[in-house]
Amino acid sequence: MPFSRILVPFTEMVSPSEILAGPVIVAAAAGVAECASSVVTAIRGKRKGRRIMGVLSAVSAWIERRQQIRRLFQDDARQLIERDPITAYYDAQRAAARARFAGDGQGFLHWAKVAAEVARISNAPMNYEIVESIVDEEERRARLSLE
């Protein structure tokens, strides 16, 4: 680890120019040591560079996948609004409830995001009692299908 600053104790003061010259010489020596250590780091860094590029490509792939998922639920929300703008939110909530009671976790999350996106971009009024009745209806339907 290179030193950025080394303190050298002076026992006697001869002149201010010698005191000011001391840190400059020490800083220059630290710079030479830092240069030598950077050469060794550059040699070792080839392997690390490959690992860093692997991490960056993994992060880039993750970001691209998240963008694809976002586009997917935004497209579904737009399709529901184009089909019927008044009931689009309730249709997304119904699909989310069906996926939830079917045990499809990813489907539930998708349709919940679609419902949130519909709520964000739609001007239609939304009533929570209607959403509760939709969930109750889907729960009854799921129980009847299991029996």
N, C-alpha and C positions, 0 to 999 in steps of 0.2 A: 504494500500500500504506500504510494508516494506521499510525502509530506508536502503540504501546501505552504507551510511556514514553520521554520525551525528557529526557536529562540536561543540565541547564543549569549551567555552572560559575559559582560565586559567588566573586568576588575578595575581598570583604571581608565580615566578619560584623558585622551591625548588631545584630540581636536574634534569638533563637530563633524568634519568631513569623514573621519575614520569611523565614527559611530554610524553615520548614515550609509557608509559603504558596506558595513557588515551585513545588513539584511539583503542587500542587492546580491552579494556573492553567495549567500546561503540560498536565496531564491533561485539563482542560476544553477546551483548544484542540484536543487530539487527538480528543476526543469529537465536536466540531463537524466536524472533517475526516472522521472516520469516518462520520458521518451523511450528509454530502454524497456520499461515495463509495458509500454503500449505495443512494442514490437512483439513481445511474448504474448500479449493478449490478442494481437492480430493473428498470430499463428494458431492459437487455441480457438479464436473466434470463428473460424470457418465452420467448425462443427456446431457451435452455438448459433451461428447465422442460419444454418439449415433448420435448427429447431425453432428459431424465432419465426422463420418463414412458414413453417408448418403450423405454428400457433396462429399466425396472422391469416393463413388461408382457412383454418378451421373457424376462426371468428368471422371471417368474411362469408363463409358458407352458412354459418348460423344466422347472420344478419339477412342474407338473401332468402333463407327459408322463412324467417319471420315476416319478411316483406311479402312473400308468396301467400302465406297464411292470411295476412291482413288484406291483400287484394281479393282473396277468395271470399271472406265474409263480407267485404264491401260490395262485391259483385252480387252475392246472394241478397244482400239488403236492397240493392238497387232493383233487382228482379222482382222482389216482393212488392216494392213500392210501385213499380210499373204495372204489376198485375192488379193490385187494388190498394191505393194509398191509405184508405180508411182502416182496413183490417190488417195491414202489413205487420204491424207490431204484434198483434194478437196471433197471427199466423206463425211468426218466429217464436213466440212464447209457447205456442202449442207444440211446435217441433222440438223445442228444448225440453218441454215436459215429457214428450213421448220418448226422447232419447234418454232422459234421466230415469224413467221408470223401466225402460228396457235394459238399463245397466250399461249404456254406451256413454262413457265418460267424455271421450273426445267429441262425440256428436253433441252432447249436452253443452260443452264449452263453446263449440262452434256456433250453435244456434243461439246461445246466450249472447255471444258477441254480435251475431247478426241482429238480434233484438235491440241491443244497445246502439248499434249503428243506425238502425231504422229510427230509433228514438232521437238520435242526434241529428239526422238529416231530414226527418219528416216533420210536417206541420200538423199532422193529425192529432186530435186529443187522445190521451191515454188514461185509462181508468184502472186503478189497482184492483178493484173488486172484480172486474171482468177477468183480469189475469188470475186471481185466486180461483174463480169459478172454472177457468180453463184447466188449471192444475188439478183441481178436485175431480173434474170430469176425466182427465187423462189417468189419474190415479185409480178411479173406479174402473175404467176400461182395462188398465193393466192388471188389476186384481181379478177381474172377470176372466181375462185370458189365461191366467195361471190356474184357475179352478177347473 
